[in-house]
Amino acid sequence: MSPPRSRRLALWASVVGAGVALASLASSDGAAQGFVQAGLDGQMMDEAVRPSLMADPGEAVYRAQCMACHQESGEGIEGVFASLVGSPVVEGTAAGLVEVILAGQGEMPGLGGLLSDEEVAAVASYVRRQWGTGSDPAVSVAAVASVRAEAEAEPEAEIDTGQVERRPAAEAGSTLQEGWQDEARTLVAHNCVVCHQSEGEGVAGAYPALAGNPVVVGPVDPLIRVIRDGRAGMPRFGFLSDEELAMVLSYIRTAWGNTAGLVEPGALEAMP
């Protein structure tokens, strides 16, 4: 049975992915900890997560867009993120898997607006090769293009970009607009909650809490760079406008008992 094509809320840490937001990749003694609740003060980045260093383009896409939730082993996190090992979607048809990657399913956002046909084909082939049992795991670019075209041709279908609709540029400014909190909640629900949870508590051992995180409430420049440019398993959120990023930053710095200051869009405009 083919997965649904309907648009789904909540980003998989992009995302969208998506992501292990605000996590460090090493403990103080240097032993590898994976994606753990370590805050943002660490500067190390596991070279394995840099897509440019991956010999297999499918592995590169997986590490950048999928591993934060499904984990390096493909086993996910029980009760939170689905395992790919033995998954009926992975074991099923190539078209079914491509459809889920493009349009999303459940709390997983669609990646169709973020990935090219070549990237979707590469990551689908990688997932089927790693955790599927079929004799022919390869997924062609033509097959992805066909599924995408079919979805886009159906009026009720929508390729989910993992983004909310941006407000018109004419409304953007150097300061937060009145009533920004309502839009900020929507942005956070789309892009943050699936990993960091609705109360900012995160998932122990996997995704750091935003509530009480010293980096969230600390100097804003490092926080801007991590959210805008990504880090380790956390995807980039540079697709958001400066105003949208400012709303997200302001929200997480003032929600869940955090008492840091607001961030104005002008602060992002001034950053390189």
VEXLUM-942712 format. One record per residue (C-alpha): residue number from 1; y negated, z, x. Coordinates in steps of 0.02 Angstrom, whole numbers. Layout:
N
ATOM   i      v      w      u
ATOM NUM      Y      Z      X
...
This chain:
272
ATOM   i      v      w      u
ATOM   1      0      0      0
ATOM   2   -166    -52     76
ATOM   3   -292     86    113
ATOM   4   -450     92      5
ATOM   5   -603     -3     58
ATOM   6   -732    112    -22
ATOM   7   -870    184     80
ATOM   8   -836    361    142
ATOM   9   -958    498    190
ATOM  10   -949    605    345
ATOM  11   -938    543    519
ATOM  12   -797    573    630
ATOM  13   -881    646    771
ATOM  14   -970    378    734
ATOM  15   -914    382    731
ATOM  16   -950    331    705
ATOM  17   -828    408    768
ATOM  18   -867    547    752
ATOM  19   -851    656    924
ATOM  20   -850    816   1019
ATOM  21  -1033    850   1007
ATOM  22  -1114    964   1133
ATOM  23   -954   1000   1231
ATOM  24   -929   1018   1418
ATOM  25   -774    948   1500
ATOM  26   -738   1079   1631
ATOM  27   -723   1267   1643
ATOM  28   -809   1372   1774
ATOM  29   -656   1370   1886
ATOM  30   -644   1181   1879
ATOM  31   -483   1170   1781
ATOM  32   -485   1031   1653
ATOM  33   -508   1099   1477
ATOM  34   -520    939   1376
ATOM  35   -644    948   1235
ATOM  36   -679   1133   1218
ATOM  37   -812   1246   1151
ATOM  38   -916   1252   1308
ATOM  39  -1093   1209   1253
ATOM  40  -1205   1084   1341
ATOM  41  -1246   1170   1504
ATOM  42  -1107   1085   1603
ATOM  43  -1156    923   1688
ATOM  44   -981    859   1727
ATOM  45   -915    709   1636
ATOM  46   -733    664   1644
ATOM  47   -727    492   1724
ATOM  48   -582    450   1609
ATOM  49   -698    438   1460
ATOM  50   -814    309   1537
ATOM  51   -770    145   1451
ATOM  52   -829     41   1600
ATOM  53   -691    119   1707
ATOM  54   -549     78   1588
ATOM  55   -432    -63   1640
ATOM  56   -374    -78   1458
ATOM  57   -521   -119   1342
ATOM  58   -424    -46   1196
ATOM  59   -406    120   1286
ATOM  60   -592    116   1326
ATOM  61   -637     96   1143
ATOM  62   -512    230   1092
ATOM  63   -582    356   1214
ATOM  64   -761    319   1164
ATOM  65   -738    309    975
ATOM  66   -574    390    924
ATOM  67   -511    520   1047
ATOM  68   -633    655    998
ATOM  69   -542    674    833
ATOM  70   -369    603    863
ATOM  71   -357    678   1038
ATOM  72   -293    597   1197
ATOM  73   -113    623   1141
ATOM  74   -145    540    973
ATOM  75    -83    698    888
ATOM  76   -250    744    809
ATOM  77   -287    924    760
ATOM  78   -173    997    628
ATOM  79   -262   1024    464
ATOM  80   -420    939    526
ATOM  81   -388    766    598
ATOM  82   -236    659    565
ATOM  83   -105    622    695
ATOM  84    -79    440    743
ATOM  85     97    478    803
ATOM  86    214    420    665
ATOM  87     67    377    553
ATOM  88    116    257    414
ATOM  89    -47    165    444
ATOM  90     -9    140    628
ATOM  91    173     96    589
ATOM  92    122    -20    447
ATOM  93     45   -192    450
ATOM  94    -87   -243    574
ATOM  95   -201   -292    430
ATOM  96   -185   -119    353
ATOM  97   -234    -33    514
ATOM  98   -379   -152    543
ATOM  99   -441   -119    366
ATOM 100   -445     69    397
ATOM 101   -537     46    562
ATOM 102   -666    -67    482
ATOM 103   -694     21    316
ATOM 104   -634    199    347
ATOM 105   -518    310    247
ATOM 106   -539    487    183
ATOM 107   -659    577    299
ATOM 108   -642    445    434
ATOM 109   -795    332    432
ATOM 110   -782    146    449
ATOM 111   -819     73    620
ATOM 112   -847   -105    562
ATOM 113  -1033    -95    590
ATOM 114  -1012    -25    765
ATOM 115   -870   -126    840
ATOM 116   -851   -313    866
ATOM 117   -694   -406    812
ATOM 118   -638   -406    994
ATOM 119   -659   -218   1008
ATOM 120   -568   -185    844
ATOM 121   -424   -297    899
ATOM 122   -415   -209   1067
ATOM 123   -412    -32    996
ATOM 124   -291    -76    857
ATOM 125   -173   -153    984
ATOM 126   -189      0   1095
ATOM 127   -151    121    953
ATOM 128      1     21    896
ATOM 129     64      5   1075
ATOM 130     42    190   1112
ATOM 131    104    270    951
ATOM 132    188    134    848
ATOM 133    369     82    856
ATOM 134    351   -102    810
ATOM 135    410   -238    928
ATOM 136    245   -333    918
ATOM 137     97   -214    929
ATOM 138    -34   -345    973
ATOM 139   -174   -375    849
ATOM 140   -271   -537    869
ATOM 141   -458   -561    857
ATOM 142   -425   -693    723
ATOM 143   -330   -565    619
ATOM 144   -476   -444    628
ATOM 145   -599   -581    582
ATOM 146   -492   -625    432
ATOM 147   -484   -446    367
ATOM 148   -671   -424    393
ATOM 149   -712   -587    302
ATOM 150   -599   -540    157
ATOM 151   -681   -369    141
ATOM 152   -856   -439    149
ATOM 153   -814   -569     19
ATOM 154   -767   -439   -112
ATOM 155   -917   -369   -209
ATOM 156   -850   -191   -212
ATOM 157   -804   -190    -28
ATOM 158   -920   -126    104
ATOM 159   -899   -115    291
ATOM 160   -957     61    332
ATOM 161  -1076     71    480
ATOM 162  -1070    260    484
ATOM 163  -1257    260    453
ATOM 164  -1366    305    307
ATOM 165  -1498    183    250
ATOM 166  -1654    197    355
ATOM 167  -1821    223    274
ATOM 168  -1943     77    294
ATOM 169  -2032     70    461
ATOM 170  -2199     82    373
ATOM 171  -2157    260    323
ATOM 172  -2114    315    499
ATOM 173  -2240    419    594
ATOM 174  -2264    540    737
ATOM 175  -2238    692    626
ATOM 176  -2101    743    504
ATOM 177  -2131    685    326
ATOM 178  -2147    810    184
ATOM 179  -1977    851    112
ATOM 180  -1885    796    270
ATOM 181  -1753    932    245
ATOM 182  -1666    838    103
ATOM 183  -1644    680    206
ATOM 184  -1594    784    356
ATOM 185  -1452    865    258
ATOM 186  -1388    692    212
ATOM 187  -1397    633    393
ATOM 188  -1305    787    454
ATOM 189  -1173    767    318
ATOM 190  -1143    587    372
ATOM 191  -1147    613    559
ATOM 192  -1108    792    608
ATOM 193  -1013    894    480
ATOM 194   -840    817    503
ATOM 195   -831    891    678
ATOM 196   -956   1035    677
ATOM 197   -917   1088    498
ATOM 198  -1033   1125    354
ATOM 199  -1090   1294    420
ATOM 200  -1110   1236    599
ATOM 201   -959   1341    651
ATOM 202   -865   1200    736
ATOM 203   -677   1201    762
ATOM 204   -612   1329    886
ATOM 205   -542   1249   1042
ATOM 206   -601   1075    993
ATOM 207   -780   1060    931
ATOM 208   -917   1182    981
ATOM 209  -1016   1279    854
ATOM 210  -1197   1228    828
ATOM 211  -1239   1397    752
ATOM 212  -1302   1508    892
ATOM 213  -1272   1375   1025
ATOM 214  -1398   1414   1165
ATOM 215  -1423   1231   1203
ATOM 216  -1462   1187   1022
ATOM 217  -1598   1318   1018
ATOM 218  -1654   1293   1198
ATOM 219  -1766   1159   1277
ATOM 220  -1760   1006   1169
ATOM 221  -1755    865   1299
ATOM 222  -1572    889   1352
ATOM 223  -1520    902   1170
ATOM 224  -1611    740   1127
ATOM 225  -1524    647   1268
ATOM 226  -1350    707   1219
ATOM 227  -1370    662   1036
ATOM 228  -1457    497   1071
ATOM 229  -1348    440   1216
ATOM 230  -1184    533   1187
ATOM 231  -1079    629   1310
ATOM 232   -893    633   1347
ATOM 233   -802    613   1181
ATOM 234   -960    625   1076
ATOM 235  -1022    454   1018
ATOM 236  -1199    393   1038
ATOM 237  -1317    414    891
ATOM 238  -1451    300    963
ATOM 239  -1433    190    808
ATOM 240  -1538    319    715
ATOM 241  -1725    294    714
ATOM 242  -1839    417    805
ATOM 243  -1885    493    638
ATOM 244  -1703    514    586
ATOM 245  -1658    592    753
ATOM 246  -1805    710    738
ATOM 247  -1745    765    567
ATOM 248  -1568    796    630
ATOM 249  -1632    893    781
ATOM 250  -1751    995    675
ATOM 251  -1614   1033    549
ATOM 252  -1483   1095    672
ATOM 253  -1615   1197    766
ATOM 254  -1667   1289    607
ATOM 255  -1504   1299    506
ATOM 256  -1361   1424    512
ATOM 257  -1471   1564    579
ATOM 258  -1546   1460    720
ATOM 259  -1731   1493    742
ATOM 260  -1790   1359    865
ATOM 261  -1941   1250    834
ATOM 262  -1949   1084    743
ATOM 263  -1944    918    836
ATOM 264  -2073    787    791
ATOM 265  -2034    600    801
ATOM 266  -2173    583    929
ATOM 267  -2070    685   1052
ATOM 268  -1932    553   1048
ATOM 269  -2054    409   1060
ATOM 270  -2120    483   1221
ATOM 271  -1948    494   1302
ATOM 272  -1883    348   1408
